Amino acid sequence: MRPVYTARGNRLHQALSYLGVGLLSAATLLFELALLRLFAVQQFYHFAFMAVSLALLGAGASGSLLSVWPRRRSPAGLSAAFAAAALGAYLTINYLPFDSFSITWDRRQLLYLALYFLAAAAPFLFGGLLVGGELMAAGRSPAAGSHRVYGANLIGSALGCVGSLPALDTFGAEGAVVLAAMLGCAAGICFALAVPSAPRRAAATAALAALCAAGTLALAHPPAALAQRLSPYKTLPVLAQALDARHTRSDWDASARLDVVESSAIHVLPGLSLRAPVAPPPQAGLMLDGDNLMPITGLAPGSPEAARLAGYLPNSLAYHLRPGGRTLVLEAGTGMDVLLALALGAEQVTAVEDNALVIATVRDDYGAFTGGLYTHPRVTVVNRSGRVFARGVAPGSFDVVIVALTDTHRPVTSGAYSLTENYLYTVEAFGDYLRALDQDGLLVVTRWLQTPPSECARTFGALAAALAGQGRDPAAHLLAFRTTRTMTMIASARPLAGDDIERTRVFLHERAFDGVYFPGIQAGELNRYNILPEPAYYRLFASILRDPEATYASYHFDIRPPTDDRPFFFHFFKWRQTPEILATLGRTWQPFGGSGFFVLIALLALVGLASALLIAGPLLLQAARARRQEGATARGEREGIARARVVLYFGGIGLAFLFVEIPLAQRFILVLGQPVTALAVVLFTLLLFSGLGSLTVRRWPLAWGMGALVMLSGLYPLALAPLVRWMLGAPEAVRVGLTVLALAPLGYLMGLPFAGGLRVVETQRPGLVPWAWAINGCASVMSAVLATLLALSWGFSAVLWCGALAYGVALIALVSASRASGVRS
């Protein structure tokens, strides 16, 4: 195939090539986001981080291959290879018997994990080879520019991000993989149409069109071979083994996979008193991403059975203290706390749930089973994020605010969800919930009881910090009690009065619940029913109230209250735990020896090794070969310095791009409500405007643009907190629009460094173009994991400042190169 960019500059061929690059880039981003969802469903949430790293690893390896093997390959052939590799990667991941829980003692699992990596990275390798090859070809032609190819790449990627939401909604993650393969074939058709030879053009176009038709058929009638298989440790496959289990529903939207199983074995009533005079009601189990079992309870809200059951659940204390009030249930899920509120006489219940599929399942599919729970005249169901809703309501709107316990018990030693950002339990969140209460209101939070105390202690500390932030004495406003498996904490808008305490004492005694803390609690009221060796929870809670900072510093786990800047509620790791974790490695059924933090460290080591082998290794060999040819000449020394500047510049901007992109995507989850939605909108904005920046890079002095980028990246952490608080109360369309407006200037400036730096390299040392592409990819691979590690330890603002610092290093390298060459950048 002859180069698309000829000396005469065929405009039609150029347009087809740009379109092909855009389609292939859209397919790559769609596949990446589908892979993120597939990993989260099949394994656990921390494996979703592999998707970003693998995408960058494949792209970086492509630059390395182009550097040592610069011959241009057929773009149509690479597009077809991407499509085949995407389907092959999904089938490999789906059918390979990888077991993350046994990786420490089953050596085969290391091989399976390596195959996971290679299979999933292959599509991104082919995509990178295509885009990198087009960049090189464009740089050699006076009729085209690499900035246009890079702009098409970024804009196509942006469209792939925004298109992922309807694709996941309509076809699920499995179908999104098929759609990504079809887009790859469509890109191949564009490149095939640019082939001068008519027979070759017709043959390639017909073959790729046939593949697109096969993909359309697979979307319309999904074959059984594409059905996703889940880890045997997920709740769904475990529950499916019950003798009378019936899998009644399975559906996807952009945020989650939903499944419902009916079985007589389902009994989910967290904290139910052992003195409850009722039999467990019939329940179905609803799961999101194959886990996180939520019960759909078969009781009518007005039935006597519902009233008797509700009176023996922990949250019913709120209705004994504040009867007949207006209730807000946040993250209502399948409605257990809504049923409880109605059964105990709440005047009006507002149920806020962010997953539309959950609402539709309870309201429509199980409406008769639940006695019309979500269509009850005293219930208002709102499909929105709990934080967004709470921020938007008028102060004093509710008498009782319930933060529902809708997630399953997770042992603190597993660390399986420690990488999950959760804005529902931050100090700022509890402040919003307290503002929604009237002057006599109660905020109720129930969490699972952990041994040693961790999750409940973090929640108690966050409640205390929120009260203190509003000028209230936490010791006078808080109470806590425990059941056999749960801890319930209540924060009162006013100091708890004597009658509140007496009612609480009676409530706890009648249900055999143990008091943990309330004003005036006596030693004899601790540890009476569910007896522990010592009153560890009381001592820890009292210590938090007395001296929180000293308590957090000395405690074995990290139980600092989460904030919106560091919202990792399930992350309890401290470095001092390392010897204990290593000592139990391979000797416990817990998957990752104590903390998901070590998953990231292991992943960082893996991607570092892969980067060294696939990216840096070939480049270093090429550099050593060049040095031997040049010898110890002045020219050789100058080439070495030039290569060092290329490494600093493109490595710096590779680190910086992800250091800015990832924390912004995670921070805007709070504003946009769903992780996948936030990722799609943030990536769409940054990539789209980066593409525009790339297309217009020749209009600006690069050094000035880089300087503006360094300043803006450094200012964003200071502006984000007030901006996010202001945006939370706005309608959804306004929040999306404001997100785009807030990120557009930064995105535009982020598009300048790579395109502008590549232009400099093309002009001065064109042989280093693939080197630059590979170094950028290698740095990006590392930064994807480093950004998460830094956010877990120090928060999103710290990661953004690290991004500004990395851009600053790149700017210094650029200025140095400009002075050495005498050319103004």
PEMO-V298750 format. One record per backbone hydrogen bond with DSSP energy under -1.0 kcal/mol. CO is the residue of the C=O (numbers start at 1). NH is the residue of the N-H. Records with the same first field share a line. If there is no record, write none. Layout:
CO->NH + NH
This chain:
4->6
6->9
10->14
11->15
12->16
13->17
14->18
15->19
16->20
17->21
18->22
19->23
20->24
21->25
22->26
23->27
24->28
25->29
26->30
27->31
28->32
29->33
30->34
31->35
32->36
33->37
34->38
35->39
36->40
37->41
38->42
39->43
42->231
44->47
45->48
46->49
47->50
48->51
49->53
50->54
51->55
52->56
53->57
54->58
55->59
56->60
57->61
58->62
59->63
60->64
61->65
62->66
63->67
64->68
65->69
74->78
75->79
76->80
77->81
78->82
79->83
80->84
81->85
82->86
83->87
84->88
85->89
86->90
87->91
88->92
89->93
90->94
91->95
92->96
96->98
99->102
102->105 + 106
106->109
107->111
108->112
109->113
110->114
111->115
112->116
113->117
114->118
115->119
116->120
117->121
118->122
121->125
122->126
123->127
124->128
125->129
126->130
127->131
128->132
129->133
130->134
131->135
132->136
133->137
134->138
135->139
136->140
138->141
145->148 + 149
146->150
147->151
148->152
149->153
150->154
151->155
152->156
153->157
154->158
155->159
156->160
157->161
158->162
159->163
163->167
164->168
165->169
166->170
167->171
168->172
171->175
172->176
173->177
174->178
175->179
176->180
177->181
178->182
179->183
180->184
181->185
182->186
183->187
184->188
185->189
186->190
187->191
188->192
189->193
192->195
197->201
198->202
199->203
200->204
201->205
202->206
203->207
204->208
205->209
206->210
207->211
208->212
209->213
210->214
211->215
212->216
213->217
214->218
215->219
216->220
217->221
223->226
224->227
231->234
234->238
235->239
236->240
238->241
239->242
242->245
246->248 + 262
249->260
251->258
256->253
257->289
258->251
259->287
260->248 + 249
261->285
262->246
263->266
269->272
273->276
282->298
284->296
285->261
286->294
287->259
288->291
290->236
291->288
294->286
296->284
297->299
300->303
303->307
304->308
305->309
306->310
307->311
309->312
310->313
312->273
313->316
314->317
315->318
316->320
317->321
318->322
325->347
326->399 + 400
327->350
328->402
329->352
330->404
332->335
335->339
336->340
337->341
338->342
339->343
340->344
341->346
342->345
348->327
349->380
350->329
351->382
352->331 + 332
355->359
356->360
357->361
358->362
359->363
360->364 + 365
361->366
366->370
367->372
368->371
372->375
376->379
378->349
380->351
382->353 + 384
385->389
386->390
387->391
388->392
389->393
394->397
398->438
399->442
400->328
401->444
402->330
404->406
411->414
415->418
417->420
426->430
427->431
428->432
429->433
430->434
431->435
432->436
434->437
435->396
436->398
438->441
441->493
442->401
443->491
444->403
445->489
447->487
454->458
455->459
456->460
457->461
458->462
459->463
460->464
461->465
462->466
463->467
464->468
465->469
467->472
468->471
473->476
474->477 + 478
476->496
477->492
479->490
480->516 + 517
481->488
482->514
485->449
486->483
487->447
488->481
489->445
490->479
491->443
497->501
498->502
499->503
500->504
501->505
502->506
503->507
504->508
505->509
506->510
507->511
508->513
514->482
517->480
518->521
522->525
523->526
529->531
534->536
535->539
536->540
537->541
538->542
539->543
540->544
541->545
542->546
543->547
547->551
548->552
549->553
550->554
551->555
562->427
565->796
566->563
567->422 + 569
568->571
572->558
574->577
575->578
577->581
578->582
579->583
580->584
584->587
592->595
595->598
596->600
597->601
598->602
599->603
600->604
601->605
602->606
603->607
604->608
605->609
606->610
607->611
608->612
609->613
610->614
611->615 + 616
612->617
615->619
616->620
617->621
618->622
619->623
620->624
621->625
622->626
623->627
624->628
625->629
626->630
627->631
631->633
633->637
634->638
635->639
636->640
637->641
638->642
639->643
640->644
641->645
642->646
643->647
644->648
645->649
646->650
647->651
648->652
649->653
650->654
651->655
652->656
653->657
654->658
655->659
656->660
657->661
658->662
660->664
661->665
662->666
663->667
664->668
668->672
669->673
674->678
675->679
676->680
677->681
678->682
679->683
680->684
681->685
682->686
683->687
684->688
685->689
686->690
687->691
688->692
689->693
690->694
691->695
692->696
694->697
696->699
697->700
701->705
702->706
703->707
704->708
705->709
706->710
707->711
708->712
709->713
710->714
711->715
712->716
715->719
716->720
719->723
720->724
721->725
722->726
723->727
724->728
727->730
731->735
732->736
733->737
734->738
735->739
736->740
737->741
738->742
739->743
740->744
743->747
744->748
745->749
746->750
749->752
752->756
753->757
754->758
755->759
756->760
757->761
758->762
759->763
760->764
761->765
765->768
766->769
768->772
769->773
770->774
771->775
772->776
773->777
774->778
775->779
776->780
777->781
778->782
779->783
780->784
782->786
783->787
785->789
786->790
787->791
788->792
789->793
790->794
791->795
795->799
796->800
797->801
798->802
799->803
800->804
801->805
802->806
803->807
804->808
805->809
806->810
807->811
808->812
809->813
810->814
811->815
812->816
813->817
814->818
815->819
816->820
817->821
818->822
825->702
